[in-house]
Amino acid sequence: VLTHGRRWQDGAKQALAAGVRQLVIKQGAAGSTLWAEKQQIHVPAFKVASNISVGAGDSFNAGFLYGVQQGWEWEQALRFGNATAALVVSGSRGILDSPTFLQVESFLHAKLRTE
């Protein structure tokens, strides 16, 4: 909307050209992508039954930023954000049932073994 582009990729390119160093694009069921000047990292979303979307974006942000604060690689931080959001949307109360760190870790271990 801000860049008047038809596709989010066009908006991301404009933001980077304007001086943004990294940009995270949340794509809902498609996952999330980090764009930087010389790299794009896409991490697919986890397939879960979605019950409620309230808080999905905020929970992704919390999980992703936790990973960044821990010094994780971008891909790991994106995956942790995706997992946090997946647990929120698959719960019955959305953000009101925000997962703990251990719940996200357990979810990741289970999903990564089966996917």
Biopython code that builds the backbone (N, CA, C, O; Angstrom):
import numpy as np
from Bio.PDB.StructureBuilder import StructureBuilder

atoms = [
    (1, "VAL", "N", (0.831, -1.181, 0.000)),
    (1, "VAL", "CA", (0.000, 0.000, 0.000)),
    (1, "VAL", "C", (0.881, 1.252, 0.000)),
    (1, "VAL", "O", (0.641, 2.182, -0.770)),
    (2, "LEU", "N", (1.888, 1.273, 0.855)),
    (2, "LEU", "CA", (2.739, 2.453, 0.966)),
    (2, "LEU", "C", (3.530, 2.742, -0.300)),
    (2, "LEU", "O", (3.815, 3.899, -0.608)),
    (3, "THR", "N", (3.883, 1.699, -1.031)),
    (3, "THR", "CA", (4.709, 1.884, -2.224)),
    (3, "THR", "C", (3.879, 1.915, -3.503)),
    (3, "THR", "O", (4.413, 2.172, -4.582)),
    (4, "HIS", "N", (2.601, 1.660, -3.394)),
    (4, "HIS", "CA", (1.688, 1.632, -4.541)),
    (4, "HIS", "C", (2.047, 0.539, -5.551)),
    (4, "HIS", "O", (1.647, 0.605, -6.713)),
    (5, "GLY", "N", (2.802, -0.463, -5.100)),
    (5, "GLY", "CA", (3.150, -1.569, -5.975)),
    (5, "GLY", "C", (2.014, -2.581, -6.033)),
    (5, "GLY", "O", (1.201, -2.671, -5.113)),
    (6, "ARG", "N", (1.969, -3.324, -7.100)),
    (6, "ARG", "CA", (0.942, -4.353, -7.245)),
    (6, "ARG", "C", (1.315, -5.624, -6.495)),
    (6, "ARG", "O", (0.439, -6.368, -6.053)),
    (7, "ARG", "N", (2.597, -5.870, -6.353)),
    (7, "ARG", "CA", (3.072, -7.077, -5.696)),
    (7, "ARG", "C", (3.943, -6.695, -4.517)),
    (7, "ARG", "O", (4.611, -5.662, -4.537)),
    (8, "TRP", "N", (3.935, -7.537, -3.482)),
    (8, "TRP", "CA", (4.747, -7.226, -2.312)),
    (8, "TRP", "C", (6.234, -7.192, -2.647)),
    (8, "TRP", "O", (7.001, -6.471, -2.008)),
    (9, "GLN", "N", (6.644, -7.977, -3.655)),
    (9, "GLN", "CA", (8.046, -7.994, -4.055)),
    (9, "GLN", "C", (8.478, -6.615, -4.559)),
    (9, "GLN", "O", (9.595, -6.173, -4.289)),
    (10, "ASP", "N", (7.578, -5.931, -5.299)),
    (10, "ASP", "CA", (7.899, -4.594, -5.796)),
    (10, "ASP", "C", (8.060, -3.613, -4.632)),
    (10, "ASP", "O", (8.969, -2.783, -4.635)),
    (11, "GLY", "N", (7.183, -3.713, -3.650)),
    (11, "GLY", "CA", (7.288, -2.862, -2.474)),
    (11, "GLY", "C", (8.565, -3.118, -1.705)),
    (11, "GLY", "O", (9.195, -2.182, -1.212)),
    (12, "ALA", "N", (8.956, -4.389, -1.598)),
    (12, "ALA", "CA", (10.197, -4.731, -0.901)),
    (12, "ALA", "C", (11.400, -4.131, -1.622)),
    (12, "ALA", "O", (12.302, -3.589, -0.984)),
    (13, "LYS", "N", (11.414, -4.227, -2.933)),
    (13, "LYS", "CA", (12.521, -3.650, -3.712)),
    (13, "LYS", "C", (12.594, -2.140, -3.520)),
    (13, "LYS", "O", (13.685, -1.583, -3.401)),
    (14, "GLN", "N", (11.457, -1.485, -3.489)),
    (14, "GLN", "CA", (11.438, -0.032, -3.288)),
    (14, "GLN", "C", (11.967, 0.333, -1.900)),
    (14, "GLN", "O", (12.735, 1.284, -1.754)),
    (15, "ALA", "N", (11.560, -0.415, -0.899)),
    (15, "ALA", "CA", (12.023, -0.142, 0.466)),
    (15, "ALA", "C", (13.536, -0.321, 0.563)),
    (15, "ALA", "O", (14.218, 0.497, 1.181)),
    (16, "LEU", "N", (14.060, -1.380, -0.038)),
    (16, "LEU", "CA", (15.502, -1.613, -0.018)),
    (16, "LEU", "C", (16.248, -0.508, -0.771)),
    (16, "LEU", "O", (17.305, -0.057, -0.331)),
    (17, "ALA", "N", (15.695, -0.079, -1.898)),
    (17, "ALA", "CA", (16.319, 1.001, -2.674)),
    (17, "ALA", "C", (16.331, 2.318, -1.890)),
    (17, "ALA", "O", (17.195, 3.168, -2.104)),
    (18, "ALA", "N", (15.363, 2.476, -0.980)),
    (18, "ALA", "CA", (15.278, 3.694, -0.169)),
    (18, "ALA", "C", (16.195, 3.644, 1.052)),
    (18, "ALA", "O", (16.280, 4.619, 1.799)),
    (19, "GLY", "N", (16.879, 2.523, 1.262)),
    (19, "GLY", "CA", (17.832, 2.445, 2.354)),
    (19, "GLY", "C", (17.524, 1.451, 3.455)),
    (19, "GLY", "O", (18.321, 1.297, 4.380)),
    (20, "VAL", "N", (16.390, 0.775, 3.381)),
    (20, "VAL", "CA", (16.079, -0.251, 4.378)),
    (20, "VAL", "C", (17.104, -1.377, 4.226)),
    (20, "VAL", "O", (17.376, -1.823, 3.112)),
    (21, "ARG", "N", (17.672, -1.836, 5.345)),
    (21, "ARG", "CA", (18.712, -2.867, 5.278)),
    (21, "ARG", "C", (18.141, -4.273, 5.198)),
    (21, "ARG", "O", (18.612, -5.083, 4.399)),
    (22, "GLN", "N", (17.133, -4.580, 6.011)),
    (22, "GLN", "CA", (16.451, -5.873, 5.966)),
    (22, "GLN", "C", (14.966, -5.610, 6.110)),
    (22, "GLN", "O", (14.538, -4.661, 6.767)),
    (23, "LEU", "N", (14.197, -6.473, 5.478)),
    (23, "LEU", "CA", (12.750, -6.328, 5.487)),
    (23, "LEU", "C", (12.140, -7.718, 5.632)),
    (23, "LEU", "O", (12.485, -8.631, 4.881)),
    (24, "VAL", "N", (11.244, -7.881, 6.586)),
    (24, "VAL", "CA", (10.558, -9.156, 6.761)),
    (24, "VAL", "C", (9.145, -9.006, 6.243)),
    (24, "VAL", "O", (8.417, -8.091, 6.628)),
    (25, "ILE", "N", (8.768, -9.920, 5.362)),
    (25, "ILE", "CA", (7.426, -9.935, 4.795)),
    (25, "ILE", "C", (6.699, -11.142, 5.384)),
    (25, "ILE", "O", (7.101, -12.285, 5.170)),
    (26, "LYS", "N", (5.625, -10.875, 6.127)),
    (26, "LYS", "CA", (4.797, -11.964, 6.662)),
    (26, "LYS", "C", (3.766, -12.304, 5.585)),
    (26, "LYS", "O", (3.094, -11.419, 5.057)),
    (27, "GLN", "N", (3.648, -13.590, 5.268)),
    (27, "GLN", "CA", (2.806, -14.027, 4.163)),
    (27, "GLN", "C", (1.719, -15.015, 4.588)),
    (27, "GLN", "O", (1.227, -15.788, 3.766)),
    (28, "GLY", "N", (1.350, -14.991, 5.847)),
    (28, "GLY", "CA", (0.281, -15.865, 6.323)),
    (28, "GLY", "C", (0.591, -17.329, 6.082)),
    (28, "GLY", "O", (1.646, -17.821, 6.483)),
    (29, "ALA", "N", (-0.326, -18.024, 5.427)),
    (29, "ALA", "CA", (-0.183, -19.459, 5.188)),
    (29, "ALA", "C", (0.989, -19.802, 4.268)),
    (29, "ALA", "O", (1.378, -20.966, 4.170)),
    (30, "ALA", "N", (1.548, -18.805, 3.598)),
    (30, "ALA", "CA", (2.700, -19.051, 2.720)),
    (30, "ALA", "C", (4.025, -18.969, 3.478)),
    (30, "ALA", "O", (5.057, -19.381, 2.950)),
    (31, "GLY", "N", (4.015, -18.449, 4.700)),
    (31, "GLY", "CA", (5.238, -18.372, 5.489)),
    (31, "GLY", "C", (5.733, -16.957, 5.642)),
    (31, "GLY", "O", (4.943, -16.022, 5.773)),
    (32, "SER", "N", (7.044, -16.798, 5.625)),
    (32, "SER", "CA", (7.654, -15.477, 5.794)),
    (32, "SER", "C", (8.943, -15.420, 4.989)),
    (32, "SER", "O", (9.595, -16.434, 4.741)),
    (33, "THR", "N", (9.288, -14.197, 4.587)),
    (33, "THR", "CA", (10.488, -13.989, 3.784)),
    (33, "THR", "C", (11.259, -12.796, 4.320)),
    (33, "THR", "O", (10.675, -11.750, 4.604)),
    (34, "LEU", "N", (12.551, -12.948, 4.456)),
    (34, "LEU", "CA", (13.426, -11.838, 4.786)),
    (34, "LEU", "C", (14.118, -11.403, 3.506)),
    (34, "LEU", "O", (14.714, -12.216, 2.801)),
    (35, "TRP", "N", (14.033, -10.113, 3.215)),
    (35, "TRP", "CA", (14.723, -9.547, 2.056)),
    (35, "TRP", "C", (15.806, -8.617, 2.552)),
    (35, "TRP", "O", (15.578, -7.799, 3.443)),
    (36, "ALA", "N", (16.969, -8.744, 1.980)),
    (36, "ALA", "CA", (18.076, -7.830, 2.209)),
    (36, "ALA", "C", (18.665, -7.520, 0.838)),
    (36, "ALA", "O", (18.221, -8.070, -0.170)),
    (37, "GLU", "N", (19.645, -6.656, 0.799)),
    (37, "GLU", "CA", (20.191, -6.222, -0.491)),
    (37, "GLU", "C", (20.625, -7.390, -1.372)),
    (37, "GLU", "O", (20.361, -7.399, -2.574)),
    (38, "LYS", "N", (21.290, -8.372, -0.771)),
    (38, "LYS", "CA", (21.852, -9.459, -1.575)),
    (38, "LYS", "C", (21.291, -10.832, -1.257)),
    (38, "LYS", "O", (21.829, -11.838, -1.721)),
    (39, "GLN", "N", (20.219, -10.895, -0.475)),
    (39, "GLN", "CA", (19.670, -12.211, -0.159)),
    (39, "GLN", "C", (18.174, -12.143, 0.109)),
    (39, "GLN", "O", (17.649, -11.139, 0.591)),
    (40, "GLN", "N", (17.520, -13.217, -0.212)),
    (40, "GLN", "CA", (16.123, -13.421, 0.145)),
    (40, "GLN", "C", (16.051, -14.810, 0.777)),
    (40, "GLN", "O", (16.506, -15.801, 0.205)),
    (41, "ILE", "N", (15.471, -14.849, 1.960)),
    (41, "ILE", "CA", (15.332, -16.125, 2.667)),
    (41, "ILE", "C", (13.855, -16.350, 2.904)),
    (41, "ILE", "O", (13.207, -15.583, 3.617)),
    (42, "HIS", "N", (13.321, -17.405, 2.304)),
    (42, "HIS", "CA", (11.909, -17.737, 2.506)),
    (42, "HIS", "C", (11.816, -18.985, 3.382)),
    (42, "HIS", "O", (12.517, -19.971, 3.157)),
    (43, "VAL", "N", (10.945, -18.924, 4.375)),
    (43, "VAL", "CA", (10.682, -20.077, 5.235)),
    (43, "VAL", "C", (9.179, -20.356, 5.162)),
    (43, "VAL", "O", (8.377, -19.514, 5.564)),
    (44, "PRO", "N", (8.791, -21.526, 4.653)),
    (44, "PRO", "CA", (7.361, -21.838, 4.540)),
    (44, "PRO", "C", (6.683, -21.915, 5.904)),
    (44, "PRO", "O", (7.318, -22.197, 6.920)),
    (45, "ALA", "N", (5.401, -21.660, 5.900)),
    (45, "ALA", "CA", (4.601, -21.787, 7.122)),
    (45, "ALA", "C", (4.420, -23.271, 7.450)),
    (45, "ALA", "O", (4.571, -24.136, 6.587)),
    (46, "PHE", "N", (4.099, -23.539, 8.691)),
    (46, "PHE", "CA", (3.766, -24.898, 9.106)),
    (46, "PHE", "C", (2.301, -25.143, 8.815)),
    (46, "PHE", "O", (1.461, -24.273, 9.042)),
    (47, "LYS", "N", (1.999, -26.311, 8.321)),
    (47, "LYS", "CA", (0.604, -26.655, 8.026)),
    (47, "LYS", "C", (-0.098, -27.034, 9.326)),
    (47, "LYS", "O", (0.231, -28.038, 9.958)),
    (48, "VAL", "N", (-1.064, -26.219, 9.708)),
    (48, "VAL", "CA", (-1.862, -26.480, 10.906)),
    (48, "VAL", "C", (-3.310, -26.141, 10.581)),
    (48, "VAL", "O", (-3.587, -25.388, 9.647)),
    (49, "ALA", "N", (-4.219, -26.695, 11.350)),
    (49, "ALA", "CA", (-5.622, -26.327, 11.216)),
    (49, "ALA", "C", (-5.802, -24.970, 11.896)),
    (49, "ALA", "O", (-5.576, -24.834, 13.099)),
    (50, "SER", "N", (-6.203, -23.988, 11.131)),
    (50, "SER", "CA", (-6.348, -22.638, 11.662)),
    (50, "SER", "C", (-7.730, -22.450, 12.270)),
    (50, "SER", "O", (-8.748, -22.632, 11.603)),
    (51, "ASN", "N", (-7.750, -22.083, 13.542)),
    (51, "ASN", "CA", (-9.008, -21.853, 14.242)),
    (51, "ASN", "C", (-9.315, -20.373, 14.416)),
    (51, "ASN", "O", (-10.480, -19.975, 14.418)),
    (52, "ILE", "N", (-8.288, -19.567, 14.560)),
    (52, "ILE", "CA", (-8.465, -18.138, 14.828)),
    (52, "ILE", "C", (-7.197, -17.407, 14.386)),
    (52, "ILE", "O", (-6.086, -17.887, 14.610)),
    (53, "SER", "N", (-7.371, -16.261, 13.768)),
    (53, "SER", "CA", (-6.198, -15.542, 13.281)),
    (53, "SER", "C", (-5.803, -14.366, 14.172)),
    (53, "SER", "O", (-4.798, -13.704, 13.915)),
    (54, "VAL", "N", (-6.579, -14.106, 15.209)),
    (54, "VAL", "CA", (-6.275, -12.980, 16.094)),
    (54, "VAL", "C", (-4.925, -13.199, 16.765)),
    (54, "VAL", "O", (-4.730, -14.175, 17.490)),
    (55, "GLY", "N", (-4.005, -12.290, 16.520)),
    (55, "GLY", "CA", (-2.693, -12.370, 17.134)),
    (55, "GLY", "C", (-1.646, -13.099, 16.319)),
    (55, "GLY", "O", (-0.507, -13.232, 16.766)),
    (56, "ALA", "N", (-1.999, -13.576, 15.134)),
    (56, "ALA", "CA", (-1.025, -14.325, 14.333)),
    (56, "ALA", "C", (0.199, -13.474, 14.009)),
    (56, "ALA", "O", (1.332, -13.921, 14.189)),
    (57, "GLY", "N", (-0.020, -12.270, 13.542)),
    (57, "GLY", "CA", (1.103, -11.400, 13.186)),
    (57, "GLY", "C", (1.927, -10.993, 14.389)),
    (57, "GLY", "O", (3.157, -10.993, 14.339)),
    (58, "ASP", "N", (1.246, -10.644, 15.472)),
    (58, "ASP", "CA", (1.962, -10.244, 16.682)),
    (58, "ASP", "C", (2.782, -11.401, 17.245)),
    (58, "ASP", "O", (3.904, -11.205, 17.714)),
    (59, "SER", "N", (2.223, -12.592, 17.197)),
    (59, "SER", "CA", (2.962, -13.736, 17.740)),
    (59, "SER", "C", (4.153, -14.079, 16.846)),
    (59, "SER", "O", (5.212, -14.460, 17.344)),
    (60, "PHE", "N", (3.985, -13.944, 15.519)),
    (60, "PHE", "CA", (5.137, -14.127, 14.627)),
    (60, "PHE", "C", (6.228, -13.132, 15.009)),
    (60, "PHE", "O", (7.391, -13.502, 15.173)),
    (61, "ASN", "N", (5.840, -11.861, 15.148)),
    (61, "ASN", "CA", (6.815, -10.820, 15.493)),
    (61, "ASN", "C", (7.563, -11.168, 16.776)),
    (61, "ASN", "O", (8.785, -11.038, 16.842)),
    (62, "ALA", "N", (6.831, -11.608, 17.789)),
    (62, "ALA", "CA", (7.460, -11.935, 19.070)),
    (62, "ALA", "C", (8.456, -13.082, 18.907)),
    (62, "ALA", "O", (9.574, -13.010, 19.416)),
    (63, "GLY", "N", (8.057, -14.127, 18.208)),
    (63, "GLY", "CA", (8.954, -15.267, 18.011)),
    (63, "GLY", "C", (10.166, -14.905, 17.174)),
    (63, "GLY", "O", (11.290, -15.276, 17.513)),
    (64, "PHE", "N", (9.946, -14.185, 16.085)),
    (64, "PHE", "CA", (11.045, -13.781, 15.211)),
    (64, "PHE", "C", (12.027, -12.867, 15.955)),
    (64, "PHE", "O", (13.240, -13.074, 15.907)),
    (65, "LEU", "N", (11.494, -11.872, 16.630)),
    (65, "LEU", "CA", (12.369, -10.935, 17.341)),
    (65, "LEU", "C", (13.107, -11.593, 18.503)),
    (65, "LEU", "O", (14.224, -11.195, 18.833)),
    (66, "TYR", "N", (12.495, -12.589, 19.120)),
    (66, "TYR", "CA", (13.206, -13.347, 20.154)),
    (66, "TYR", "C", (14.439, -13.996, 19.526)),
    (66, "TYR", "O", (15.537, -13.925, 20.078)),
    (67, "GLY", "N", (14.248, -14.626, 18.375)),
    (67, "GLY", "CA", (15.372, -15.268, 17.700)),
    (67, "GLY", "C", (16.461, -14.280, 17.305)),
    (67, "GLY", "O", (17.649, -14.566, 17.447)),
    (68, "VAL", "N", (16.053, -13.122, 16.811)),
    (68, "VAL", "CA", (17.027, -12.090, 16.444)),
    (68, "VAL", "C", (17.814, -11.663, 17.689)),
    (68, "VAL", "O", (19.037, -11.529, 17.645)),
    (69, "GLN", "N", (17.102, -11.454, 18.790)),
    (69, "GLN", "CA", (17.746, -11.024, 20.034)),
    (69, "GLN", "C", (18.729, -12.083, 20.547)),
    (69, "GLN", "O", (19.724, -11.752, 21.192)),
    (70, "GLN", "N", (18.449, -13.337, 20.261)),
    (70, "GLN", "CA", (19.337, -14.424, 20.680)),
    (70, "GLN", "C", (20.545, -14.567, 19.755)),
    (70, "GLN", "O", (21.462, -15.331, 20.055)),
    (71, "GLY", "N", (20.556, -13.845, 18.639)),
    (71, "GLY", "CA", (21.672, -13.918, 17.701)),
    (71, "GLY", "C", (21.576, -15.070, 16.717)),
    (71, "GLY", "O", (22.577, -15.452, 16.110)),
    (72, "TRP", "N", (20.375, -15.630, 16.551)),
    (72, "TRP", "CA", (20.186, -16.748, 15.629)),
    (72, "TRP", "C", (20.343, -16.286, 14.186)),
    (72, "TRP", "O", (20.217, -15.101, 13.878)),
    (73, "GLU", "N", (20.620, -17.238, 13.317)),
    (73, "GLU", "CA", (20.610, -16.976, 11.878)),
    (73, "GLU", "C", (19.194, -16.573, 11.465)),
    (73, "GLU", "O", (18.216, -16.955, 12.107)),
    (74, "TRP", "N", (19.102, -15.793, 10.381)),
    (74, "TRP", "CA", (17.794, -15.304, 9.925)),
    (74, "TRP", "C", (16.792, -16.445, 9.725)),
    (74, "TRP", "O", (15.646, -16.349, 10.163)),
    (75, "GLU", "N", (17.219, -17.509, 9.072)),
    (75, "GLU", "CA", (16.309, -18.619, 8.781)),
    (75, "GLU", "C", (15.747, -19.239, 10.059)),
    (75, "GLU", "O", (14.560, -19.557, 10.130)),
    (76, "GLN", "N", (16.591, -19.409, 11.054)),
    (76, "GLN", "CA", (16.138, -19.980, 12.324)),
    (76, "GLN", "C", (15.146, -19.041, 13.017)),
    (76, "GLN", "O", (14.146, -19.498, 13.571)),
    (77, "ALA", "N", (15.415, -17.737, 12.987)),
    (77, "ALA", "CA", (14.504, -16.769, 13.608)),
    (77, "ALA", "C", (13.161, -16.731, 12.878)),
    (77, "ALA", "O", (12.112, -16.650, 13.517)),
    (78, "LEU", "N", (13.185, -16.788, 11.545)),
    (78, "LEU", "CA", (11.936, -16.829, 10.767)),
    (78, "LEU", "C", (11.139, -18.090, 11.102)),
    (78, "LEU", "O", (9.924, -18.030, 11.287)),
    (79, "ARG", "N", (11.824, -19.227, 11.180)),
    (79, "ARG", "CA", (11.152, -20.490, 11.484)),
    (79, "ARG", "C", (10.521, -20.454, 12.878)),
    (79, "ARG", "O", (9.410, -20.949, 13.072)),
    (80, "PHE", "N", (11.228, -19.870, 13.845)),
    (80, "PHE", "CA", (10.690, -19.764, 15.207)),
    (80, "PHE", "C", (9.463, -18.852, 15.207)),
    (80, "PHE", "O", (8.479, -19.146, 15.885)),
    (81, "GLY", "N", (9.508, -17.762, 14.463)),
    (81, "GLY", "CA", (8.339, -16.884, 14.342)),
    (81, "GLY", "C", (7.167, -17.604, 13.699)),
    (81, "GLY", "O", (6.033, -17.481, 14.161)),
    (82, "ASN", "N", (7.431, -18.353, 12.635)),
    (82, "ASN", "CA", (6.373, -19.118, 11.976)),
    (82, "ASN", "C", (5.752, -20.141, 12.930)),
    (82, "ASN", "O", (4.535, -20.319, 12.951)),
    (83, "ALA", "N", (6.584, -20.799, 13.707)),
    (83, "ALA", "CA", (6.087, -21.810, 14.655)),
    (83, "ALA", "C", (5.246, -21.163, 15.742)),
    (83, "ALA", "O", (4.204, -21.696, 16.123)),
    (84, "THR", "N", (5.690, -20.022, 16.243)),
    (84, "THR", "CA", (4.928, -19.316, 17.274)),
    (84, "THR", "C", (3.549, -18.940, 16.739)),
    (84, "THR", "O", (2.541, -19.138, 17.417)),
    (85, "ALA", "N", (3.508, -18.402, 15.532)),
    (85, "ALA", "CA", (2.231, -18.024, 14.919)),
    (85, "ALA", "C", (1.356, -19.256, 14.651)),
    (85, "ALA", "O", (0.141, -19.200, 14.839)),
    (86, "ALA", "N", (1.954, -20.353, 14.220)),
    (86, "ALA", "CA", (1.186, -21.574, 13.952)),
    (86, "ALA", "C", (0.490, -22.070, 15.216)),
    (86, "ALA", "O", (-0.665, -22.494, 15.167)),
    (87, "LEU", "N", (1.183, -22.017, 16.330)),
    (87, "LEU", "CA", (0.573, -22.449, 17.586)),
    (87, "LEU", "C", (-0.569, -21.525, 18.000)),
    (87, "LEU", "O", (-1.576, -21.980, 18.543)),
    (88, "VAL", "N", (-0.411, -20.237, 17.746)),
    (88, "VAL", "CA", (-1.474, -19.291, 18.108)),
    (88, "VAL", "C", (-2.714, -19.509, 17.241)),
    (88, "VAL", "O", (-3.827, -19.567, 17.763)),
    (89, "VAL", "N", (-2.535, -19.632, 15.916)),
    (89, "VAL", "CA", (-3.716, -19.770, 15.048)),
    (89, "VAL", "C", (-4.390, -21.128, 15.191)),
    (89, "VAL", "O", (-5.577, -21.264, 14.897)),
    (90, "SER", "N", (-3.649, -22.128, 15.635)),
    (90, "SER", "CA", (-4.258, -23.457, 15.792)),
    (90, "SER", "C", (-4.880, -23.642, 17.178)),
    (90, "SER", "O", (-5.555, -24.642, 17.421)),
    (91, "GLY", "N", (-4.663, -22.700, 18.076)),
    (91, "GLY", "CA", (-5.280, -22.765, 19.396)),
    (91, "GLY", "C", (-6.718, -22.288, 19.351)),
    (91, "GLY", "O", (-7.171, -21.755, 18.338)),
    (92, "SER", "N", (-7.422, -22.474, 20.426)),
    (92, "SER", "CA", (-8.836, -22.084, 20.455)),
    (92, "SER", "C", (-9.051, -20.631, 20.855)),
    (92, "SER", "O", (-10.130, -20.079, 20.640)),
    (93, "ARG", "N", (-8.018, -20.003, 21.443)),
    (93, "ARG", "CA", (-8.198, -18.629, 21.926)),
    (93, "ARG", "C", (-7.218, -17.640, 21.322)),
    (93, "ARG", "O", (-7.052, -16.539, 21.846)),
    (94, "GLY", "N", (-6.564, -18.013, 20.229)),
    (94, "GLY", "CA", (-5.640, -17.100, 19.569)),
    (94, "GLY", "C", (-4.529, -16.645, 20.488)),
    (94, "GLY", "O", (-3.926, -17.450, 21.197)),
    (95, "ILE", "N", (-4.266, -15.370, 20.472)),
    (95, "ILE", "CA", (-3.167, -14.791, 21.230)),
    (95, "ILE", "C", (-3.336, -14.981, 22.737)),
    (95, "ILE", "O", (-2.360, -14.906, 23.483)),
    (96, "LEU", "N", (-4.556, -15.225, 23.182)),
    (96, "LEU", "CA", (-4.785, -15.438, 24.609)),
    (96, "LEU", "C", (-4.166, -16.743, 25.101)),
    (96, "LEU", "O", (-3.979, -16.931, 26.304)),
    (97, "ASP", "N", (-3.850, -17.638, 24.179)),
    (97, "ASP", "CA", (-3.150, -18.883, 24.521)),
    (97, "ASP", "C", (-1.739, -18.874, 23.944)),
    (97, "ASP", "O", (-1.285, -19.875, 23.390)),
    (98, "SER", "N", (-1.054, -17.757, 24.070)),
    (98, "SER", "CA", (0.305, -17.657, 23.531)),
    (98, "SER", "C", (1.179, -18.775, 24.088)),
    (98, "SER", "O", (1.145, -19.057, 25.286)),
    (99, "PRO", "N", (1.967, -19.413, 23.214)),
    (99, "PRO", "CA", (2.793, -20.528, 23.669)),
    (99, "PRO", "C", (4.027, -20.061, 24.425)),
    (99, "PRO", "O", (4.500, -18.937, 24.255)),
    (100, "THR", "N", (4.526, -20.944, 25.252)),
    (100, "THR", "CA", (5.790, -20.698, 25.936)),
    (100, "THR", "C", (6.939, -21.063, 24.993)),
    (100, "THR", "O", (6.729, -21.666, 23.941)),
    (101, "PHE", "N", (8.136, -20.691, 25.385)),
    (101, "PHE", "CA", (9.315, -21.060, 24.619)),
    (101, "PHE", "C", (9.393, -22.577, 24.452)),
    (101, "PHE", "O", (9.646, -23.071, 23.353)),
    (102, "LEU", "N", (9.176, -23.313, 25.541)),
    (102, "LEU", "CA", (9.263, -24.776, 25.472)),
    (102, "LEU", "C", (8.201, -25.374, 24.564)),
    (102, "LEU", "O", (8.459, -26.373, 23.892)),
    (103, "GLN", "N", (7.014, -24.785, 24.531)),
    (103, "GLN", "CA", (5.968, -25.272, 23.631)),
    (103, "GLN", "C", (6.355, -25.052, 22.162)),
    (103, "GLN", "O", (6.119, -25.915, 21.317)),
    (104, "VAL", "N", (6.941, -23.905, 21.872)),
    (104, "VAL", "CA", (7.385, -23.642, 20.497)),
    (104, "VAL", "C", (8.504, -24.603, 20.122)),
    (104, "VAL", "O", (8.492, -25.175, 19.032)),
    (105, "GLU", "N", (9.462, -24.784, 21.008)),
    (105, "GLU", "CA", (10.563, -25.715, 20.749)),
    (105, "GLU", "C", (10.052, -27.137, 20.516)),
    (105, "GLU", "O", (10.513, -27.815, 19.598)),
    (106, "SER", "N", (9.121, -27.585, 21.323)),
    (106, "SER", "CA", (8.553, -28.920, 21.173)),
    (106, "SER", "C", (7.834, -29.051, 19.833)),
    (106, "SER", "O", (7.987, -30.057, 19.141)),
    (107, "PHE", "N", (7.058, -28.047, 19.469)),
    (107, "PHE", "CA", (6.356, -28.019, 18.187)),
    (107, "PHE", "C", (7.349, -28.109, 17.038)),
    (107, "PHE", "O", (7.154, -28.889, 16.105)),
    (108, "LEU", "N", (8.412, -27.315, 17.103)),
    (108, "LEU", "CA", (9.433, -27.318, 16.048)),
    (108, "LEU", "C", (10.075, -28.681, 15.908)),
    (108, "LEU", "O", (10.218, -29.185, 14.794)),
    (109, "HIS", "N", (10.463, -29.286, 17.014)),
    (109, "HIS", "CA", (11.089, -30.596, 16.959)),
    (109, "HIS", "C", (10.159, -31.640, 16.348)),
    (109, "HIS", "O", (10.588, -32.463, 15.539)),
    (110, "ALA", "N", (8.904, -31.603, 16.732)),
    (110, "ALA", "CA", (7.932, -32.564, 16.189)),
    (110, "ALA", "C", (7.707, -32.335, 14.708)),
    (110, "ALA", "O", (7.685, -33.291, 13.932)),
    (111, "LYS", "N", (7.541, -31.088, 14.301)),
    (111, "LYS", "CA", (7.268, -30.776, 12.895)),
    (111, "LYS", "C", (8.466, -31.043, 12.015)),
    (111, "LYS", "O", (8.312, -31.571, 10.913)),
    (112, "LEU", "N", (9.644, -30.696, 12.465)),
    (112, "LEU", "CA", (10.831, -30.882, 11.648)),
    (112, "LEU", "C", (11.200, -32.346, 11.470)),
    (112, "LEU", "O", (11.867, -32.712, 10.502)),
    (113, "ARG", "N", (10.758, -33.190, 12.416)),
    (113, "ARG", "CA", (10.973, -34.642, 12.259)),
    (113, "ARG", "C", (10.041, -35.239, 11.223)),
    (113, "ARG", "O", (10.395, -36.212, 10.558)),
    (114, "THR", "N", (8.834, -34.657, 11.077)),
    (114, "THR", "CA", (7.843, -35.250, 10.181)),
    (114, "THR", "C", (7.789, -34.593, 8.810)),
    (114, "THR", "O", (7.206, -35.159, 7.885)),
    (115, "GLU", "N", (8.375, -33.425, 8.656)),
    (115, "GLU", "CA", (8.307, -32.745, 7.344)),
    (115, "GLU", "C", (9.557, -32.931, 6.536)),
    (115, "GLU", "O", (9.651, -32.423, 5.418)),
]
sb = StructureBuilder()
sb.init_structure("model")
sb.init_model(0)
sb.init_chain("A")
sb.init_seg("    ")
for serial, (resi, resn, name, xyz) in enumerate(atoms, 1):
    if name == "N":
        sb.init_residue(resn, " ", resi, " ")
    sb.init_atom(name, np.array(xyz, "f"), 0.0, 1.0, " ", f" {name:<3s}", serial, name[0])
structure = sb.get_structure()
